[in-house]
């Protein structure tokens, strides 16, 4: 095993797994921490947790458990994957989990790289942009759980971690890996524990990827995965099968969408004009015991549709605010999560082999 990834949610885990496969790494994604006796034959393993919005203590416990399991598999390098919009609060969970993983590995330095240029997530002079807008001016400012009001990643990291954060700006990044490594050494000499790295194009990602081959722990979004995979290419077997594995197979499908981001709202708005769709009723999630079964029955009645049926809890900022005022922000969010996670096991056992997806991604 070469690389072990600890992802703070399911969809993020899927993102980074796809980037690793695309760049030739045989990759397995697991949902939750596997049993101790589970053995996997792959170049990389991505462990999908639910540690983005849970309590900080629980996020640390789960992340360290995942790390210990990856260590037992012989992984040589570790990646803590979080969202490219740095979803977190002033208390965490990105900083505290990073600190816990560094402690477990007996390391004192890592990088912070949320950039995903191909999706418009870029860092310039330490400030995070979303499709050209500052993070704090993007749709993320209205996130129901982790509203992002600050765009400065250095300040965000300092607010929720034990150590101090430095910046490797784009001028250093563009000079290449050797200069980046010198920048890391300079920051460490200043007592910095984390280095935020600028990145707003693929060359920046490649340069950063080459510069971090010697780090035990890396943190960031899925964008840096391509640069990391390239470091391991001399250790990889024939990559043909790994790349083929990234293509979906045709099977009956249901699409779930729970995000309330601006982009997801646009995707849902586009898709419901073309396919069967059902909006999740929060009140039913809270008060109706058989609601999950009702929605399952609806989905099964749509399997002959050309396009997959969509079940969504996505709402615009005004609709979301109304729901939160009526039912409470935490209660409504938890009710929807429970609904999505507690689908009857009978559905998964059906001969039609329904494939459950966590998020919808559409070309507009």
C-alpha positions in Angstrom: 0.0 0.0 0.0 1.4 3.4 -1.0 -1.2 6.0 0.0 -3.8 6.1 2.7 -6.5 8.8 2.5 -8.8 9.9 5.3 -11.7 11.8 3.9 -14.1 13.8 6.0 -17.2 12.9 4.0 -18.5 10.4 1.4 -18.6 12.6 -1.6 -15.2 14.1 -0.9 -13.8 10.6 -0.6 -15.3 9.7 -4.0 -13.7 12.9 -5.5 -10.2 12.0 -4.4 -10.6 8.4 -5.3 -11.6 9.3 -8.9 -8.5 11.6 -9.2 -6.2 8.8 -8.0 -7.7 6.3 -10.4 -7.5 8.8 -13.2 -3.8 9.1 -12.5 -3.2 5.4 -12.5 -3.4 4.3 -8.9 -5.4 1.2 -8.1 -7.8 2.7 -5.5 -10.3 1.2 -3.1 -12.9 3.4 -1.3 -14.4 2.1 1.9 -17.3 3.6 3.8 -16.3 3.9 7.5 -13.3 2.3 9.2 -12.9 -1.3 8.1 -12.5 -4.2 10.5 -9.0 -4.9 11.7 -8.7 -8.2 9.8 -9.8 -6.7 6.4 -7.0 -6.8 3.9 -7.0 -4.8 0.7 -4.8 -5.2 -2.4 -4.5 -1.7 -3.9 -2.1 1.2 -4.4 -4.3 3.5 -2.4 -7.2 3.3 0.0 -9.7 6.1 0.7 -11.5 5.8 4.0 -14.8 7.8 4.0 -15.8 9.2 7.3 -18.5 11.6 8.5 -16.2 13.9 10.4 -16.8 17.3 8.7 -19.7 18.4 10.8 -19.8 16.1 13.8 -18.3 17.1 17.2 -14.6 17.9 17.1 -13.8 15.2 19.6 -15.6 12.6 17.5 -13.9 13.8 14.4 -10.5 13.3 16.0 -11.4 9.8 17.4 -12.6 8.6 14.0 -9.7 10.1 12.0 -7.1 8.6 14.3 -8.8 5.2 14.2 -8.7 5.5 10.4 -5.1 6.4 10.4 -4.2 3.5 12.6 -6.0 1.1 10.3 -4.2 2.6 7.3 -0.9 2.2 9.1 -1.7 -1.5 9.7 -2.1 -1.9 5.9 1.4 -0.6 5.4 0.6 2.8 3.9 3.7 4.9 3.3 2.0 8.3 3.0 -1.2 9.8 4.4 -3.6 12.4 3.1 -6.3 14.1 5.2 -8.9 15.2 2.6 -11.4 18.0 3.3 -13.6 20.1 1.1 -12.0 22.5 -1.4 -14.1 25.3 0.2 -12.4 24.5 3.6 -15.8 23.8 5.2 -15.2 24.3 9.0 -16.0 26.5 11.9 -13.7 28.6 14.1 -13.4 25.5 16.4 -12.7 22.9 13.6 -12.7 20.3 12.5 -9.9 20.7 10.0 -7.3 22.1 12.4 -7.9 19.8 15.3 -7.9 16.7 13.1 -4.7 17.8 11.4 -3.0 18.2 14.8 -4.2 14.8 16.0 -2.9 13.1 12.8 0.5 14.9 13.1 0.8 13.8 16.7 -0.1 10.2 15.9 2.6 10.2 13.1 5.1 12.0 15.3 5.4 14.7 12.7 5.6 18.5 13.1 4.8 19.9 9.7 2.3 19.6 6.9 0.8 21.5 4.0 -2.7 23.0 3.6 -3.9 22.9 0.0 -7.6 23.2 -0.5 -7.2 24.2 -4.2 -9.0 22.4 -6.9 -8.4 24.6 -10.0 -10.4 22.4 -12.4 -13.5 23.2 -10.3 -12.7 26.8 -9.8 -11.3 26.5 -6.3 -8.1 28.5 -6.2 -5.8 30.0 -3.6 -4.0 33.3 -4.3 -1.8 35.0 -1.7 -3.5 32.7 0.9 -7.0 33.7 0.0 -9.5 31.1 -1.2 -11.6 31.8 -4.3 -14.6 30.0 -5.6 -15.1 30.6 -9.4 -13.3 33.9 -9.1 -15.2 35.1 -6.0 -13.7 35.2 -2.6 -15.0 32.3 -0.5 -16.7 34.7 1.9 -18.6 36.3 -1.0 -19.6 32.9 -2.6 -22.6 30.8 -1.9 -20.6 29.2 0.9 -21.3 32.2 3.1 -24.8 30.8 3.5 -23.9 27.2 4.3 -26.3 25.9 6.9 -23.7 24.1 9.0 -20.3 25.7 8.2 -21.0 29.3 6.8 -17.7 30.6 5.5 -17.3 34.3 6.4 -13.5 34.5 6.0 -11.5 33.8 2.9 -8.0 33.8 4.3 -6.9 30.2 4.8 -3.9 31.2 7.0 -6.3 32.9 9.4 -8.8 30.1 9.2 -6.2 27.5 10.1 -4.7 29.6 12.9 -8.1 30.1 14.5 -8.7 26.3 14.9 -5.3 24.7 15.3 -2.6 24.5 18.0 0.3 25.8 15.8 1.1 28.7 13.6 0.5 28.8 9.8 2.7 30.3 7.1 2.3 30.9 3.4 4.1 29.7 0.3 2.8 32.2 -2.3 2.5 31.7 -6.0 5.8 33.4 -6.8 7.6 30.6 -4.9 5.3 27.9 -6.3 6.1 29.0 -9.9 9.8 28.7 -9.3 9.4 24.9 -8.9 9.7 22.1 -6.3 13.2 22.9 -5.1 12.2 26.5 -4.2 9.0 25.2 -2.5 11.0 22.8 -0.4 13.3 25.7 0.6 10.2 27.6 1.6 9.0 24.8 3.7 12.3 24.7 5.5 12.2 28.5 6.1 8.7 28.2 7.6 9.7 25.4 9.9 12.7 27.4 11.1 10.2 30.2 12.0 8.3 27.7 14.1 5.4 27.2 11.6 3.5 24.0 11.8 1.4 24.3 8.6 2.1 25.8 5.2 -0.8 27.2 3.1 0.2 26.9 -0.5 -1.1 29.1 -3.4 -2.4 27.2 -6.4 -4.5 28.4 -9.2 -3.5 26.2 -12.2 -2.4 22.6 -12.9 1.3 23.5 -13.1 1.1 24.8 -9.5 -0.5 21.5 -8.5 2.2 19.5 -10.2 5.0 21.6 -8.6 3.4 21.2 -5.1 2.9 17.5 -5.7 6.6 17.0 -6.4 7.7 19.1 -3.4 5.7 17.1 -0.8 6.9 13.6 -1.7 8.9 13.6 1.5 6.0 14.6 3.8 4.4 11.9 5.9 1.1 13.8 6.1 -0.6 15.9 3.5 -3.8 17.9 3.9 -6.0 19.4 1.3 -8.8 19.1 -1.2 -8.9 16.5 -3.9 -7.1 18.6 -6.4 -3.6 17.7 -5.1 -4.3 14.0 -5.6 -3.1 14.2 -9.2 0.3 15.6 -8.1 0.7 13.0 -5.4 -0.2 10.1 -7.7 2.5 11.2 -10.2 5.1 10.9 -7.4 4.2 7.2 -7.1 4.1 6.3 -10.8 7.4 4.5 -10.8 6.0 2.2 -8.1 2.8 1.4 -9.9 1.9 -1.7 -11.9 0.1 -1.5 -15.3 -2.3 1.4 -14.9 -4.8 0.3 -17.7 -7.2 -1.5 -15.4 -7.0 1.2 -12.8 -8.1 3.8 -15.3 -10.9 1.6 -16.6 -12.3 1.1 -13.1 -13.1 4.8 -13.0 -15.9 4.5 -15.6 -19.4 3.8 -14.3 -21.4 0.7 -15.3 -25.0 1.0 -16.5 -27.3 -0.1 -13.7 -30.6 1.1 -12.2 -29.7 4.2 -10.3 -31.2 6.7 -7.8 -29.6 10.0 -7.2 -29.6 11.7 -3.8 -28.8 15.4 -3.4 -28.5 16.9 0.1 -26.2 19.9 -0.4 -27.7 23.4 -0.4 -24.8 25.0 -2.2 -25.3 27.4 -5.0 -23.8 25.0 -7.5 -26.0 22.1 -6.4 -29.1 24.3 -6.5 -28.3 25.0 -10.2 -27.7 21.3 -10.9 -31.0 20.2 -9.3 -32.9 23.0 -11.0 -31.5 21.8 -14.4 -32.1 18.1 -13.7 -35.7 18.3 -12.5 -36.8 19.7 -15.9 -35.8 16.3 -17.4 -36.2 13.5 -15.0 -38.5 12.1 -12.2 -37.8 14.0 -9.0 -39.1 14.1 -5.4 -38.3 16.8 -2.8 -37.7 15.5 0.7 -40.3 16.7 3.2 -38.5 17.7 6.4 -41.6 17.5 8.5 -42.1 13.9 7.3 -38.5 13.1 8.1 -39.0 14.3 11.6 -42.5 12.8 12.3 -43.3 10.0 9.9 -41.9 6.6 10.8 -42.5 5.0 7.4 -41.5 8.0 5.3 -38.3 6.3 4.1 -40.2 3.3 2.9 -42.7 5.5 1.0 -39.8 7.2 -0.8 -38.2 3.9 -1.5 -41.5 2.7 -3.1 -41.6 5.8 -5.2 -38.0 5.3 -6.4 -38.7 1.6 -7.4 -41.7 2.8 -9.5 -39.3 5.0 -11.5 -36.7 2.5 -12.5 -38.0 2.3 -16.1 -37.3 6.0 -16.6 -34.6 6.9 -19.1 -33.0 9.2 -16.6 -32.4 8.2 -13.0 -34.9 9.6 -10.4 -33.7 12.3 -8.1 -34.5 12.5 -4.4 -33.3 15.9 -3.0 -33.2 18.0 0.1 -31.5 20.8 -1.7 -33.1 24.3 -1.1 -32.2 27.9 -1.9 -31.0 30.2 0.9 -34.6 31.6 1.5 -36.1 28.1 1.6 -33.4 26.8 3.8 -33.8 29.7 6.3 -37.6 29.0 6.4 -37.0 25.3 7.2 -34.5 26.2 9.9 -36.8 28.7 11.5 -39.7 26.2 11.5 -37.9 23.1 12.6 -34.5 24.3 14.0 -31.2 24.2 12.0 -29.7 21.2 13.8 -32.9 19.2 14.0 -33.8 19.6 10.4 -30.3 18.9 9.2 -30.1 15.7 11.3 -33.5 14.5 10.2 -32.5 14.7 6.5 -29.2 12.9 7.2 -31.0 10.2 9.1 -33.4 9.8 6.3 -30.7 9.4 3.7 -28.7 7.0 5.8 -31.5 4.8 7.0 -32.9 3.5 3.8 -34.4 0.0 4.2 -31.8 -2.8 3.7 -34.4 -4.6 1.6 -33.9 -2.0 -1.2 -30.2 -2.8 -1.4 -31.0 -6.6 -1.6 -33.4 -6.3 -4.5 -32.5 -8.1 -7.6 -32.5 -4.8 -9.6 -29.3 -3.9 -7.7 -30.2 -0.3 -7.1 -27.0 1.8 -7.0 -27.1 4.5 -4.2 -25.3 7.7 -5.0 -24.7 10.5 -2.5 -24.6 13.5 -4.8 -25.7 14.6 -8.3 -23.2 16.1 -10.7 -24.6 17.3 -14.0 -23.3 19.1 -17.1 -25.4 22.2 -17.6 
